[in-house]
Amino acid sequence: MNHTPLRIVLLLSFLAFGMLADASNYLQEYPESKLLLISMDIPQKELLGKPDERPYRVAKAPYVKVLISNNSDQPVKVRVVDPYYQNRPRLFKNGVLVPYRPNIAELTKKKDADPQFVRFGRFLSVSAYSSIDLPEVDLNDWYGTLEPGSYRLINRYRLAIRGPWTPDSEPLFFEVLDKH
């Protein structure tokens, strides 16, 4: 009796089960990655106009308030370790990506490549269906002085060391006004 087809079926079954187990472990390790969303806002103290005016108007590269929302029915712990490891803002002026300052670009590359040098930080607990503030992002630090014009900002946040990113935030629109 030839057992080769049976052996092949068993071998393929074990491989498929192993791949499913790996995917399942990833989802169990980071189940919150699809249920946590990032949003941004500019604090009122940074605004030149009224808080309800859109787009926001500012005189310089603003600090941006970052919030994380838990859209699950369970509390979730979020690790806060390092703004240059965990945030990836993308700033566009007239549809063109504005590059990070050279030292920030180098710093983020090093932290991505070698996250063992990222400090361990603290955990924040986010209750079910609620939001909390994360540390602000200083756009002046990331990009330097911004020229007058209209900007669109998107961010994503890394949930843990070597962990997944949240989905991109909704865009935040603002205008830097000429100071003259």
Buried (B, 14 or more C-beta within 10 A) or exposed (E): EEEEEEEEEEEEEEEEEEEEEEEEEEEEEBEBBEBBBBBBBBEEEBBEEEEEEEBBBBBEBBBBBBBBBBBBEEEBEBBBBBBBBBBBBBBBBEEEEBEBBEEBEEBBEEBBEEBEEBEEBEEBEBEEEEBEEBEBBEBEBBBBEBEEEEBBBBBBBBBBBEBBBBEBBEEBEBBBBEEE
